[in-house]
Amino acid sequence: MKNILLIVPRLNIGGAETYVATVALGLKERGFNVFVASGGGILARSIAKKGIKHCFLPIRVNAMLAAYLLEKIIKKYRIDVIHANSAAAGIVAVKVKQKINIPVVYTAHGVFGHNAKEMRINDCDRIICVSEFVRQYAIKKGFLSEKLLTVYSGIDLHKFQPNLKKTQVIRKNSNIPEDSFTIAIVSRIKNLRNKGHADILSILERYKGAENWHLMVIGKGKGMWSLQYHIWKKHLSNRVHTLGHIVNVQEVLDGCDAVVLPSMFETFGLVLAEAMAMEKPVITYAVGGTPEVIHDQHTGYLVEKDNIGELYEKLAILASDKTRCYAMGKKGRLWVRDKFSSDVMMDKVISIYQELLSR
């Protein structure tokens, strides 16, 4: 069986990192020899416990050193394909490819910027785009269309299994009333603007119809202090529950009625797919790749960016109609099963590897 190496700068919690862990485990289950190289992190320990070899690779610390170490890893473990998962990782992989001629697959988790260095990723053999939005954006930036393939990020439906019996336990542990309409937001907290925390707090503060709603905030980051301050300033401490960083987010999503992510920009929105897998309706701004993730009016609602009034109205519909909320959640899981399951993703990723290896 072939040896596949996935590389990423770090393996902490995030969309690209979760993708790497999912692909690595999927490959192992299908009989591949899998290796992951990164600067370390929570997920590195997690995948190591599941029998996947992790190698240290300081991609962001020193690119020259990373390229040197990457070449040694490739030779030591007889790697057949490199799969890079960030611009920095892709550039390092291309450097090594030019020297030892190994197939390189690159997954574009975000959009390409104006950095001339990023154009070197054109030298990868295949570029996987996590949404059609990303693919079209890459074409406009000058990337070779024949190398670009859209493969949606996948959710492990065995891992994301809804369990309504947990709802009241989770709410009790978080001091959330059993009968309250409870929404959740899951993201890194860089600031209050980029993922829409400010908009949700504004709704809880301003709208009378939302005065009994509760919010679960899952995640942490540099903006945590600012978030805590605004919660206090808006007198929302009894209704906003900061749960911090949670590795297995599915363990707490059973505690909410719906998931909201009013981001200013998303290339895909993995959290939205995870929420739908947990049978939660989702509400998000129609930006970037989110219209590809949500089946509007069926699995959730797409809202015009920055339209807080419309965001409130869609949430209010779900708050006032638990039957609709439940039905949308059920449709969401079926939607994910058909379009965004890890099995669907793995079949497409493996076919890309096989095509390159058959050359």
Secondary structure, DSSP 8 states (H G I E B T S, - for coil): --EEEEE-S--SSSHHHHHHHHHHHHHHHTT-EEEEEES--HHHHHHHHTT-EEEE--TTT-HHHHHHHHHHHHHHHT-SEEEE-SHHHHHHHHHHHHHH---EEEEE-S---S-GGGGGGGGSSEEEESSHHHHHHHHHTT--GGGEEE----B-TTTS---GGGHHHHHHHTT--TTS-EEEEES--S-TTTTSHHHHHHHHHH-GGGTT-EEEEE---TTHHHHHHHHHHTT-TTTEEEEE--SSTHHHHTT-SEEEE--S--SS-HHHHHHHHTT--EEEE--TTHHHH--BTTTEEEE-TT-HHHHHHHHHHHHH-HHHHHHHHHHHHHHHHHHSBHHHHHHHHHHHHHHHHT-
